[in-house]
Amino acid sequence: MSIEQWWKLLDADMRRWLVRNPGCAVLPRTVVNAINRVSPGGGLLSADAHGECSLSPRDREFIRGQAHTSDVTGA
């Protein structure tokens, strides 16, 4: 499932973290857990043995786009 499909489910703090770290190719366990907590059914992202999740190039491009077009980074 693409990040574009679940972006609006994330709270402002999680979106802010993602746009402040647009080059992150692997999401840390704490971020994966936070995303899965807000997802319907609790499992948007599948994690590896370390609890991390790799983002696709398309997802990273989407996050970079959000960083340039959004005020989610706030003051």
C-alpha positions in Angstrom: 0.0 0.0 0.0 1.3 3.4 -1.0 2.0 6.2 1.5 -0.3 8.4 -0.5 -3.2 6.1 0.5 -2.6 6.4 4.3 -0.9 9.8 4.6 -4.1 11.5 5.9 -4.4 8.9 8.7 -1.2 10.1 10.3 -1.2 12.7 13.0 0.6 16.0 12.5 3.7 14.9 14.5 4.2 11.8 12.3 3.8 13.7 9.1 6.2 16.3 10.4 8.8 13.7 11.2 8.5 12.2 7.7 8.8 15.5 5.9 11.7 16.5 8.1 13.4 13.2 7.1 12.6 13.0 3.4 15.7 11.0 2.5 14.9 8.2 5.0 14.8 5.0 3.0 14.1 2.7 6.1 11.6 3.7 8.7 12.7 3.0 12.3 10.7 0.7 14.5 9.2 3.5 16.5 7.8 5.2 13.3 6.5 1.9 11.9 4.7 1.2 15.2 3.2 4.7 15.3 1.9 4.4 11.7 0.5 0.9 12.4 -1.3 2.2 15.5 -3.4 4.6 13.5 -4.0 2.3 10.6 -7.3 0.4 10.2 -6.6 -3.1 11.4 -3.2 -2.1 12.7 -1.0 -3.3 9.9 -0.4 -0.9 7.1 3.3 -1.5 7.1 5.0 -4.8 7.3 8.2 -4.7 9.3 11.4 -6.8 9.0 13.0 -8.7 11.8 14.2 -5.5 13.4 10.8 -3.8 13.3 11.9 -1.5 10.4 10.2 -0.9 7.1 11.8 0.1 3.8 10.1 2.8 1.8 9.7 2.5 -2.0 11.3 5.1 -4.2 7.7 6.3 -5.0 7.0 6.7 -1.3 10.1 8.7 -0.7 9.3 10.9 -3.7 5.8 11.5 -2.2 7.3 12.5 1.1 9.8 14.9 -0.6 6.8 16.4 -2.4 4.9 16.9 0.8 8.0 18.6 2.3 8.0 21.1 -0.5 4.2 21.7 -0.8 2.9 21.4 2.7 3.1 23.5 5.8 3.1 20.4 8.0 6.6 21.2 9.2 5.1 24.0 11.2 7.0 26.5 13.2 
